[in-house]
Amino acid sequence: MAEDSNIIGAVHKVARSIVREQDAIHLNARDSAFFAEALLNPPEPSEKLRASVRRYQQLIDKKGE
């Protein structure tokens, strides 16, 4: 039984490592700077985005009725 527990623990460790690698975003220097700039100075939302938010809010309001 202890051997099964060790195998499960080892498989779990490897699985977590694989998931962590897949979730990571790897950016080059230019993309990293662009991403940081967008976080620090986000652009104004476009009309298309504003319309999408209005539709979403209407859907949420209807669900609450």
CORRAMO-V892847 format. One record per pair of residues at least 24 apart in sequence whose C-alpha atoms are under 10 Angstrom apart, sorted by the first residue. I is the first residue (numbers start at 1). J is the second residue. Records with the same first field share a line. If there is no record, write none. Layout:
I: J + J
This chain:
none
